[in-house]
């Protein structure tokens, strides 16, 4: 990735920079991999990034949207996503959020509990509408990822237990204001081992066989969630995830029935590599080790503190011999550290630093802790 460093020098740091040319290339690759499968539908997982320009590019590309709040639904509709391509998940949908989705006429609610189903039916009845619902089934499939972003185990808060699947489907079929249209699954995020998805396919096959053995054949849609990871170690070597192998897993291992539609909810894989947090070195402090203290912190990029996540650090302005640093922020927390014992070109006050692969769960999770302002954001088109 190339950066407009001369223009960056004129800007107040820290800020986010999105390479929308890379984003567009990523979107084209997704479409090229599913064009042979007219029953495949990709919904962008909006929680990854809601930057207005990024959302506009994604909406214009033709992807749908996967939302987890009423605010995300409203934001997506304003960005140009068609309501009939919006799916809505989340364990705690409030009444106003459900009503907003009903009024908008979204494609589907991914329902996560029996009480939620009952509330959706009640609110839809009050509006004289029928809500399309898919049930998020917890498949109890483990995933090779951080414990905080695994979602498909029985111990997680998400989804309906497999043992309750038939009962909740029958309940929905007996309700007047909901229409059961499918099953939804999600096992975690930042998944790079395709065997995790193979295991999910096998579990879905088992569940579909179980339903058919009991005479339930009305599963029009299967939603396998998202979670495909990106290469945080070497973003320039793999700027676009391996969508070919990802989609091939489901084509090979998932036994779809005639006419079934397959839905995906990709977030990080769409936007992760196109975003970067650009910060400036405030001080270089030599104590028992060498610290590069920058003006961005966990308030701008919380992933290292929250998940012990790694982001490649590039000094954009120094080409001197390498030294070893802890790259840290200014927040009054000991966890405000981006990387430790990191080798990079000799760094001086005023150098520009890029924290790479920050397009997903970066700007969107920024906070005003320590009364800090939220970071600004720029895109490729801003420098043309």
Buried (B, 14 or more C-beta within 10 A) or exposed (E): BEBBEEEBEEBEBBBBBBBBBBBBEBBEBBEEBBEEEEEBBBBBBBBBBBBEBBBBBBBEBEBBBBBBBBEBBBBBBEBEBBBEBBBBBBEEBEEEBBBBBBEBEBBBBBBBBBEBBBBBBBBBBEEEBBBBBBBBBBBBBEBEBBEEBBBBBEEBEBBBEBEBBBEBBEBBEEBEBBBBBBBBBBBBBBBBEBEBBBBBBBBBBEBBEEBEEEEBEEBBBBBBBBBBBBBBEEBEEEBBBBBEEBBBBBBEBBEBEEEBBBBBBBBBBBBBBBBBBBBBBBEBEEEEEBBBBBBBBBBBBBBBBBBEBBBBBBBBBBEEEEBEBBBBBBBEEEBBBBBEEBEBBBBBEEBBBBBBBBBBBBBBBBEEBEEBEEBEBBBBEBEE
